[in-house]
């Protein structure tokens, strides 16, 4: 059934095309015959009529075949009407003015004006149904039905109104004669004159324009692009008509400039509208319209300004000087125009961009700035901020988010405007219900993230804006990949530091446990044993025959005391109770008094800190002092402690023989570095042979107590 209807439609289209071609050919021949009797303002549009008719029919047939859109039939019908109008006008002129022996020339000539009425209204109805081929809604029938009735009434009025027929139709000046079918008793100015037709057509075209505005405001992005194509030609036609009216008022109807502008207006009407309608409906090159409008505005502004400058110099200054259009002023004007061309072009582009894109950046600016940001070495977070900022400026969005895929969830990594409230994470397959559009960021088949745009509800994303966001999303994969790798690396580093911190904490915990066990276990047992030995000595001294036992007691007590002292030193080395009780300064001063090298401790504003920080500094300092005693050959050493700018710093300096740190192979320095790195500290060694050694460390800290007064008892 569908195939049968398509064949039937094709048959009608072929018949219409053939008929239009024959009529157009006849009209062309008659136009050539009547050429000497045609005014130039009538001759050129009349000769263009057959060409326009062929284009209308061809494009209308293409629309019907490709899109099955009823507008194609209207377009083809208008083409046939244009061919018939031109042929009947040329027929009357050739017969009456050229003396060609043709029958009923006045009837045929009057019929050309009658044909013009339905052509005008058909164009208006075509715009009313553009681009879908249907009315915007059922309510628009209240406009369409009276409009159709007006076509019938006005056409009948044109047939019977007693008036002058002006050929070529409509309103030509080459030939006039009374309407042969005019009824003298009929009113002379009802709805059967050019003026009344103009008023009625303007009203209907205004209604059609309003319908296009309604469609544009509520339409999808593709429909908006279709309407833009028609708006481009319509705007150019309106500007051309205004220019024609101004030229007619200033220069007159016979001026060359008036003729040129009139031809331009006719070309837009005859060729511009059908081409724009066809491109829009078939969507061929649909999305280049913004570029075309932009360039049209640029060159229109540029041409207007440069022309004004040229005329002002040549005509204005020439009139003042008394030799207008002289060669000197012409050359001067040409040089001025050449010098001003580039600055004016840039200014015209700025104005055109503002007219086409509004206050937002053009897509080309966005992509250019995005490529520039990617080419420069910027922090990844700043690159993501540039992405959302550029997209917001290019699309006019209220908010733009970039979400990165982490595991099975999406996490927000950049938002615009800054500080906008968004969830920390959403499920990988979760939708964004308030988003105008979402654009996946892919690398191959892997989803790296999503770009989310939010615009006002009454402002959908245009095709250009959607294409721009697609381009940015396709280029943002590398940034998100780098952000993901950086986040993974940071997570790995954090996990490594946490594991090393746990190891250090475990070691310190074991040290404290051993110290407590020694203090509470073996040390107490040795103390108790010493008390028992003292008791045994007193008993032996009072018992006859026990003198050898009493004599041995002092040596046993001395050995026991030595063992107890060694055990206490061991306990302090494992984890000194003084460090836990009094802090770093007291513990290090106590340790300094026991070293083989004269050691002083200098503490500046040092208080109490986290137990792990104090243990790290203490044992690193202890390790450094042991190295000084064993390897440095030093006579003095200084331990410096300082707390400034939120960091606890320590330094151990000696006057020993020094060494080459790069060639050091011991585990002591590496252990100190690892211990500091585990809690986010820094470590450095400065030394050279013969100049002593300085070991430095620094840790970010927050004191938990005021500095300790070392003079306190």
Rosetta blueprint (number, residue, H / E / L):
1 X L
2 X H
3 X H
4 X H
5 X H
6 X H
7 X H
8 X H
9 X H
10 X H
11 X H
12 X H
13 X H
14 X H
15 X H
16 X H
17 X H
18 X H
19 X H
20 X H
21 X H
22 X H
23 X H
24 X H
25 X H
26 X H
27 X H
28 X H
29 X H
30 X H
31 X H
32 X H
33 X H
34 X L
35 X H
36 X H
37 X H
38 X L
39 X L
40 X H
41 X H
42 X H
43 X H
44 X H
45 X H
46 X H
47 X H
48 X H
49 X H
50 X H
51 X H
52 X H
53 X H
54 X H
55 X H
56 X H
57 X H
58 X H
59 X H
60 X H
61 X H
62 X H
63 X H
64 X H
65 X H
66 X H
67 X H
68 X L
69 X L
70 X H
71 X H
72 X H
73 X H
74 X H
75 X H
76 X H
77 X H
78 X H
79 X H
80 X H
81 X H
82 X H
83 X H
84 X H
85 X H
86 X H
87 X H
88 X H
89 X H
90 X H
91 X H
92 X H
93 X H
94 X H
95 X H
96 X H
97 X L
98 X L
99 X L
100 X L
101 X L
102 X L
103 X L
104 X L
105 X H
106 X H
107 X H
108 X H
109 X H
110 X H
111 X H
112 X H
113 X H
114 X H
115 X H
116 X H
117 X H
118 X H
119 X H
120 X H
121 X H
122 X H
123 X H
124 X H
125 X H
126 X H
127 X H
128 X H
129 X H
130 X L
131 X L
132 X L
133 X L
134 X L
135 X L
136 X L
137 X L
138 X H
139 X H
140 X H
141 X H
142 X H
143 X H
144 X H
145 X H
146 X H
147 X H
148 X H
149 X H
150 X H
151 X H
152 X H
153 X H
154 X H
155 X H
156 X H
157 X H
158 X H
159 X H
160 X H
161 X E
162 X L
163 X L
164 X E
165 X E
166 X E
167 X E
168 X L
169 X L
170 X L
171 X L
172 X L
173 X L
174 X L
175 X E
176 X E
177 X E
178 X E
179 X L
180 X L
181 X L
182 X L
183 X E
184 X L
185 X L
186 X L
187 X L
188 X L
189 X L
190 X L
191 X L
192 X L
193 X L
194 X H
195 X H
196 X H
197 X H
198 X H
199 X H
200 X H
201 X H
202 X H
203 X H
204 X H
205 X H
206 X H
207 X H
208 X H
209 X H
210 X H
211 X H
212 X H
213 X H
214 X H
215 X H
216 X H
217 X H
218 X H
219 X L
220 X L
221 X H
222 X H
223 X H
224 X H
225 X H
226 X H
227 X H
228 X H
229 X H
230 X H
231 X H
232 X H
233 X H
234 X H
235 X H
236 X H
237 X H
238 X H
239 X H
240 X H
241 X H
242 X H
243 X H
244 X H
245 X H
246 X H
247 X H
248 X H
249 X H
250 X H
251 X H
252 X L
253 X L
254 X L
255 X L
256 X H
257 X H
258 X H
259 X H
260 X H
261 X H
262 X H
263 X H
264 X H
265 X H
266 X H
267 X H
268 X H
269 X H
270 X H
271 X H
272 X H
273 X H
274 X H
275 X H
276 X H
277 X H
278 X H
279 X H
280 X H
281 X H
282 X H
283 X L
284 X L
285 X L
286 X H
287 X H
288 X H
289 X H
290 X H
291 X H
292 X H
293 X H
294 X H
295 X H
296 X H
297 X H
298 X H
299 X H
300 X H
301 X H
302 X H
303 X H
304 X H
305 X H
306 X H
307 X H
308 X H
309 X H
310 X H
311 X H
312 X H
313 X H
314 X H
315 X H
316 X H
317 X H
318 X H
319 X H
320 X H
321 X H
322 X L
323 X L
324 X L
325 X L
326 X L
327 X H
328 X H
329 X H
330 X H
331 X H
332 X H
333 X H
334 X H
335 X H
336 X H
337 X H
338 X H
339 X H
340 X H
341 X H
342 X H
343 X H
344 X H
345 X H
346 X H
347 X H
348 X H
349 X H
350 X H
351 X H
352 X H
353 X H
354 X H
355 X H
356 X H
357 X H
358 X L
359 X L
360 X L
361 X L
362 X L
363 X H
364 X H
365 X H
366 X H
367 X H
368 X H
369 X H
370 X H
371 X H
372 X H
373 X H
374 X H
375 X H
376 X L
377 X L
378 X L
379 X L
380 X H
381 X H
382 X H
383 X H
384 X H
385 X H
386 X H
387 X H
388 X H
389 X H
390 X H
391 X H
392 X H
393 X H
394 X H
395 X H
396 X L
397 X L
398 X L
399 X E
400 X E
401 X E
402 X E
403 X E
404 X E
405 X E
406 X E
407 X L
408 X L
409 X E
410 X E
411 X E
412 X E
413 X E
414 X E
415 X E
416 X E
417 X L
418 X L
419 X L
420 X L
421 X L
422 X L
423 X L
424 X L
425 X E
426 X E
427 X E
428 X L
429 X L
430 X L
431 X L
432 X L
433 X L
434 X L
435 X L
436 X L
437 X E
438 X E
439 X E
440 X E
441 X E
442 X E
443 X E
444 X L
445 X L
446 X E
447 X E
448 X E
449 X E
450 X E
451 X E
452 X E
453 X E
454 X E
455 X L
456 X L
457 X L
458 X L
459 X L
460 X L
461 X L
462 X L
463 X H
464 X H
465 X H
466 X H
467 X H
468 X H
469 X H
470 X H
471 X H
472 X H
473 X H
474 X H
475 X H
476 X L
477 X H
478 X H
479 X H
480 X H
481 X H
482 X H
483 X H
484 X H
485 X H
486 X H
487 X H
488 X H
489 X H
490 X H
491 X H
492 X H
493 X H
494 X H
495 X H
496 X H
497 X H
498 X H
499 X H
500 X H
501 X H
502 X H
503 X H
504 X H
505 X H
506 X H
507 X H
508 X H
509 X H
510 X H
511 X H
512 X H
513 X H
514 X H
515 X H
516 X H
517 X H
518 X H
519 X H
520 X H
521 X H
522 X H
523 X H
524 X H
525 X H
526 X H
527 X H
528 X H
529 X H
530 X H
531 X H
532 X H
533 X H
534 X H
535 X H
536 X H
537 X H
538 X H
539 X H
540 X H
541 X H
542 X L
543 X L
544 X L
545 X L
546 X L
547 X H
548 X H
549 X H
550 X H
551 X H
552 X H
553 X H
554 X H
555 X H
556 X H
557 X H
558 X H
559 X H
560 X H
561 X H
562 X H
563 X H
564 X H
565 X H
566 X H
567 X H
568 X H
569 X H
570 X H
571 X H
572 X H
573 X H
574 X H
575 X H
576 X L
577 X H
578 X H
579 X H
580 X H
581 X H
582 X H
583 X L
584 X H
585 X H
586 X H
587 X H
588 X H
589 X H
590 X H
591 X H
592 X H
593 X L
594 X L
595 X L
596 X L
597 X L
598 X E
599 X E
600 X E
601 X E
602 X E
603 X E
604 X E
605 X L
606 X L
607 X L
608 X L
609 X L
610 X L
611 X H
612 X H
613 X H
614 X H
615 X H
616 X H
617 X H
618 X H
619 X H
620 X H
621 X H
622 X H
623 X H
624 X H
625 X H
626 X H
627 X H
628 X H
629 X H
630 X H
631 X H
632 X H
633 X L
634 X L
635 X L
636 X E
637 X E
638 X E
639 X E
640 X E
641 X E
642 X E
643 X E
644 X E
645 X L
646 X L
647 X E
648 X E
649 X E
650 X E
651 X E
652 X E
653 X E
654 X E
655 X L
656 X L
657 X L
658 X L
659 X L
660 X L
661 X H
662 X H
663 X H
664 X L
665 X L
666 X L
667 X H
668 X H
669 X H
670 X H
671 X H
672 X H
673 X H
674 X H
675 X H
676 X H
677 X H
678 X H
679 X L
680 X L
681 X L
682 X E
683 X E
684 X E
685 X E
686 X E
687 X E
688 X L
689 X L
690 X L
691 X L
692 X L
693 X E
694 X E
695 X E
696 X E
697 X E
698 X E
699 X E
700 X E
701 X L
702 X L
703 X L
704 X L
705 X L
706 X L
707 X L
708 X L
709 X L
710 X L
711 X L
712 X L
713 X L
